[in-house]
Amino acid sequence: MKFLFFTDAHIRGSNPRSRKDNFFETLKEKLNELVDVAKENKVDHVIFGGDLFDRPDISLAVVKDFIKIIKKFPLPILCVIGNHDVYGQNPSTVNRTILGLLEELGIVEFLSNSPKIVMTESKKTIQITGSHYYYDIDGAEKDSYIVKEKNCDFSIHVTHGFLLEKPFNDEVRYTLIDDIASLTLADITLVGHYHSGFGIKKYNDKYFVNPGAISRISSTVSEIYRIPSYAIIDIDNNINISILKLQCAKNGEDVLDREKLLIEQNKTILFNQFVHQITSYGNFELLKLENIISEIAEHEKLGNEIKKEALEKIALAQDLITKEEVNLE
Ligand SMILES: [Mn+2]
C-alpha cells in the first residue's frame, strides 16, 4: 500500500513579499506535479500534514482554482489541521473556515485519535491516527505525538507541531524526537509545521518524517538552499520510505529575493528581542497571543477555564478583524 505525504502548502492568492515569482501559479504547478506523482506511483492514500491554507478565509476564487487540482488526488485527503488553517490557531474554529468546508464536501478527511483502518494487498492492517495543531502542542504534555494504542500490524500517526531532531533556540517551544521516540507506538510519525523539515529519522524501528514545506514562505534565508520535497511511503510486509524533490521547484535564488528575506529575517529577530525586553513575565514564547495568554495564566495562577475563554475570545476577535479586512477589499 502506497501513501503520498506532503505538508504546508500555504495556499494563498497574494504574493509573499520575499517571492520573485508568481506564488499562486508556482503552487498550482507543484500540486499538479503531486497529482502526477500520485498517479504514476499508484498511490492509495494521500496524507497531508497541515497548513493547507495560509489563512482560514482566503478568497473563494483562489480556493476554486486549487480545488480543481486537489480533486484529481485519490480522495479524501487524510489530514490534520495546521495553525494557519484556522482562526486564532484554534482547531475548534474549523467549522468557520475554508478547510472546514472542504471536509464537509468530502475532499479532505480529518484524522483523529480514533484510528482509520486500511488493509494492504497481503492483508496487513494499518491504523492511521492524527492530532491537530493547538497552542500547547509543544508544552510539557507531549500527548499529541504519542500513540498509546496499536491494534494493527502498522501504525501511522500524523501531526502538525514543532518536532525536531536537535534543540532549537529558547524563544520557541519544540518537541524533540528523543522525547517521544520510546513512548509512541507509531511505526511512522509524519509531521508538518517546521518548514525546513528534517527528512527521515529512524529511532530503533520507528520512523519520524518531515519532508519540509512544499512552499518556501518562511522568513529565513536558509529557505534559498532548500528544494521543496514530498515523501512516498510503501508498506507491505515492511516499511519503505523515500523523500523526493519536486521536479518543478526552481532554485531558491530564482524565486526568493535574498535581500528582502534578510530584511524580514532581521525584522523578526529584532521584534523578538524587543518583546523579550519589554516583557515582565519573562518567558514569552513565539510572540503568539495564545502563548502569551498561557504564560500570563500560568504566572497569575488562573484556571484552565479562564485561559480557554480568553483564547476563544481572541479567536472570535481575529475572525471579526479578518471579516473587516475582507469588507475593505
Ligand atoms: Mn506552516
Boltz pocket constraint, residues with backbone or C-beta under 6 A from the ligand:
constraints:
  - pocket:
      binder: B
      contacts: [[A, 8], [A, 50], [A, 51], [A, 82], [A, 84], [A, 193], [A, 195], [A, 213]]
      max_distance: 6.0
